[in-house]
Amino acid sequence: MIPRTKVDEFHAQQAEAFAELQKTPLLKPAFFEIGMGYNHNMPCCVHHSSEPAVLDTSVGVFMPSWRAQREGWQLVKADTKFKRWLLQKFFIKG
């Protein structure tokens, strides 16, 4: 048997995660304008079963719920190779 490298393990984990992702239905948020605010039905990415996400209308992005933000969760834009490396090095387990 050929020993598996970390790269092979990583690709196997990605394939499993992608297969699980394909089983979940796509979320299609509905927006309701209420005066100067909006309401929506998008769940939070952290507490998806109990909390709604926060819609940042200045950029059109769903942020974690207020509860998740109080717990320290936040969105990070990894738009450079260095930022992606930092996230992988220090925040992704495995």
ChimeraX commands (.cxc) that place a marker at each C-alpha (Angstrom):
marker #1 position 0.00,0.00,0.00 radius 0.5
marker #1 position 1.25,3.46,-0.88 radius 0.5
marker #1 position 1.46,5.80,2.13 radius 0.5
marker #1 position -0.81,8.82,1.85 radius 0.5
marker #1 position 0.71,12.24,2.01 radius 0.5
marker #1 position -0.86,15.27,3.64 radius 0.5
marker #1 position -1.78,16.56,0.19 radius 0.5
marker #1 position -3.68,13.34,-0.57 radius 0.5
marker #1 position -5.48,13.57,2.78 radius 0.5
marker #1 position -6.35,17.19,2.09 radius 0.5
marker #1 position -7.78,16.33,-1.34 radius 0.5
marker #1 position -9.80,13.47,0.17 radius 0.5
marker #1 position -11.22,15.84,2.80 radius 0.5
marker #1 position -12.09,18.37,0.10 radius 0.5
marker #1 position -13.87,15.70,-1.95 radius 0.5
marker #1 position -15.89,14.60,1.09 radius 0.5
marker #1 position -16.81,18.17,1.97 radius 0.5
marker #1 position -17.81,18.93,-1.62 radius 0.5
marker #1 position -20.02,15.82,-1.73 radius 0.5
marker #1 position -21.74,16.95,1.49 radius 0.5
marker #1 position -22.13,20.46,0.10 radius 0.5
marker #1 position -23.87,19.16,-3.02 radius 0.5
marker #1 position -26.48,17.42,-0.84 radius 0.5
marker #1 position -27.55,20.69,0.82 radius 0.5
marker #1 position -30.09,22.90,-0.96 radius 0.5
marker #1 position -29.00,26.29,-2.23 radius 0.5
marker #1 position -30.07,29.20,-0.08 radius 0.5
marker #1 position -32.07,31.81,-1.91 radius 0.5
marker #1 position -32.57,34.76,0.43 radius 0.5
marker #1 position -35.73,36.83,0.18 radius 0.5
marker #1 position -35.52,40.55,1.00 radius 0.5
marker #1 position -38.33,42.63,2.43 radius 0.5
marker #1 position -37.96,46.40,2.54 radius 0.5
marker #1 position -39.36,47.88,5.74 radius 0.5
marker #1 position -39.14,51.66,5.70 radius 0.5
marker #1 position -35.42,52.43,5.66 radius 0.5
marker #1 position -34.42,48.92,6.69 radius 0.5
marker #1 position -34.51,45.43,5.28 radius 0.5
marker #1 position -35.65,42.10,6.59 radius 0.5
marker #1 position -34.49,38.79,5.12 radius 0.5
marker #1 position -34.62,35.06,5.70 radius 0.5
marker #1 position -30.87,34.24,5.47 radius 0.5
marker #1 position -29.57,32.17,8.40 radius 0.5
marker #1 position -26.34,32.97,10.22 radius 0.5
marker #1 position -23.29,31.04,9.04 radius 0.5
marker #1 position -22.32,30.22,12.66 radius 0.5
marker #1 position -25.67,29.79,14.47 radius 0.5
marker #1 position -27.64,28.74,11.39 radius 0.5
marker #1 position -30.45,27.02,13.24 radius 0.5
marker #1 position -31.31,29.83,15.67 radius 0.5
marker #1 position -30.05,33.21,14.47 radius 0.5
marker #1 position -30.51,35.32,11.32 radius 0.5
marker #1 position -27.51,36.80,9.54 radius 0.5
marker #1 position -26.83,40.53,9.54 radius 0.5
marker #1 position -27.15,42.19,6.14 radius 0.5
marker #1 position -24.54,44.91,5.59 radius 0.5
marker #1 position -26.31,47.01,2.97 radius 0.5
marker #1 position -23.28,49.25,2.37 radius 0.5
marker #1 position -21.50,46.35,0.62 radius 0.5
marker #1 position -24.34,43.85,0.16 radius 0.5
marker #1 position -22.76,41.09,2.26 radius 0.5
marker #1 position -24.30,38.87,4.92 radius 0.5
marker #1 position -22.30,39.07,8.15 radius 0.5
marker #1 position -22.54,36.63,11.08 radius 0.5
marker #1 position -25.42,37.26,13.50 radius 0.5
marker #1 position -25.06,39.81,16.30 radius 0.5
marker #1 position -24.66,36.95,18.78 radius 0.5
marker #1 position -21.86,35.40,16.70 radius 0.5
marker #1 position -20.16,38.79,16.38 radius 0.5
marker #1 position -20.28,39.22,20.18 radius 0.5
marker #1 position -18.62,35.79,20.44 radius 0.5
marker #1 position -15.80,37.02,18.19 radius 0.5
marker #1 position -16.81,35.67,14.76 radius 0.5
marker #1 position -16.23,37.93,11.79 radius 0.5
marker #1 position -15.84,37.80,8.02 radius 0.5
marker #1 position -12.34,38.07,6.65 radius 0.5
marker #1 position -11.60,38.97,3.04 radius 0.5
marker #1 position -8.59,36.90,1.97 radius 0.5
marker #1 position -7.88,38.66,-1.30 radius 0.5
marker #1 position -4.11,38.09,-1.42 radius 0.5
marker #1 position -1.98,34.97,-1.28 radius 0.5
marker #1 position -0.41,36.19,1.96 radius 0.5
marker #1 position -3.80,36.61,3.68 radius 0.5
marker #1 position -4.91,33.15,2.50 radius 0.5
marker #1 position -1.65,31.66,3.80 radius 0.5
marker #1 position -2.14,33.35,7.18 radius 0.5
marker #1 position -5.68,31.97,7.46 radius 0.5
marker #1 position -4.56,28.46,6.52 radius 0.5
marker #1 position -1.54,28.56,8.82 radius 0.5
marker #1 position -3.19,29.86,11.96 radius 0.5
marker #1 position -6.94,29.33,11.71 radius 0.5
marker #1 position -7.65,26.17,9.71 radius 0.5
marker #1 position -7.28,22.96,11.67 radius 0.5
marker #1 position -5.66,19.93,10.12 radius 0.5
marker link #1:1,2 radius 0.2
marker link #1:2,3 radius 0.2
marker link #1:3,4 radius 0.2
marker link #1:4,5 radius 0.2
marker link #1:5,6 radius 0.2
marker link #1:6,7 radius 0.2
marker link #1:7,8 radius 0.2
marker link #1:8,9 radius 0.2
marker link #1:9,10 radius 0.2
marker link #1:10,11 radius 0.2
marker link #1:11,12 radius 0.2
marker link #1:12,13 radius 0.2
marker link #1:13,14 radius 0.2
marker link #1:14,15 radius 0.2
marker link #1:15,16 radius 0.2
marker link #1:16,17 radius 0.2
marker link #1:17,18 radius 0.2
marker link #1:18,19 radius 0.2
marker link #1:19,20 radius 0.2
marker link #1:20,21 radius 0.2
marker link #1:21,22 radius 0.2
marker link #1:22,23 radius 0.2
marker link #1:23,24 radius 0.2
marker link #1:24,25 radius 0.2
marker link #1:25,26 radius 0.2
marker link #1:26,27 radius 0.2
marker link #1:27,28 radius 0.2
marker link #1:28,29 radius 0.2
marker link #1:29,30 radius 0.2
marker link #1:30,31 radius 0.2
marker link #1:31,32 radius 0.2
marker link #1:32,33 radius 0.2
marker link #1:33,34 radius 0.2
marker link #1:34,35 radius 0.2
marker link #1:35,36 radius 0.2
marker link #1:36,37 radius 0.2
marker link #1:37,38 radius 0.2
marker link #1:38,39 radius 0.2
marker link #1:39,40 radius 0.2
marker link #1:40,41 radius 0.2
marker link #1:41,42 radius 0.2
marker link #1:42,43 radius 0.2
marker link #1:43,44 radius 0.2
marker link #1:44,45 radius 0.2
marker link #1:45,46 radius 0.2
marker link #1:46,47 radius 0.2
marker link #1:47,48 radius 0.2
marker link #1:48,49 radius 0.2
marker link #1:49,50 radius 0.2
marker link #1:50,51 radius 0.2
marker link #1:51,52 radius 0.2
marker link #1:52,53 radius 0.2
marker link #1:53,54 radius 0.2
marker link #1:54,55 radius 0.2
marker link #1:55,56 radius 0.2
marker link #1:56,57 radius 0.2
marker link #1:57,58 radius 0.2
marker link #1:58,59 radius 0.2
marker link #1:59,60 radius 0.2
marker link #1:60,61 radius 0.2
marker link #1:61,62 radius 0.2
marker link #1:62,63 radius 0.2
marker link #1:63,64 radius 0.2
marker link #1:64,65 radius 0.2
marker link #1:65,66 radius 0.2
marker link #1:66,67 radius 0.2
marker link #1:67,68 radius 0.2
marker link #1:68,69 radius 0.2
marker link #1:69,70 radius 0.2
marker link #1:70,71 radius 0.2
marker link #1:71,72 radius 0.2
marker link #1:72,73 radius 0.2
marker link #1:73,74 radius 0.2
marker link #1:74,75 radius 0.2
marker link #1:75,76 radius 0.2
marker link #1:76,77 radius 0.2
marker link #1:77,78 radius 0.2
marker link #1:78,79 radius 0.2
marker link #1:79,80 radius 0.2
marker link #1:80,81 radius 0.2
marker link #1:81,82 radius 0.2
marker link #1:82,83 radius 0.2
marker link #1:83,84 radius 0.2
marker link #1:84,85 radius 0.2
marker link #1:85,86 radius 0.2
marker link #1:86,87 radius 0.2
marker link #1:87,88 radius 0.2
marker link #1:88,89 radius 0.2
marker link #1:89,90 radius 0.2
marker link #1:90,91 radius 0.2
marker link #1:91,92 radius 0.2
marker link #1:92,93 radius 0.2
marker link #1:93,94 radius 0.2
view
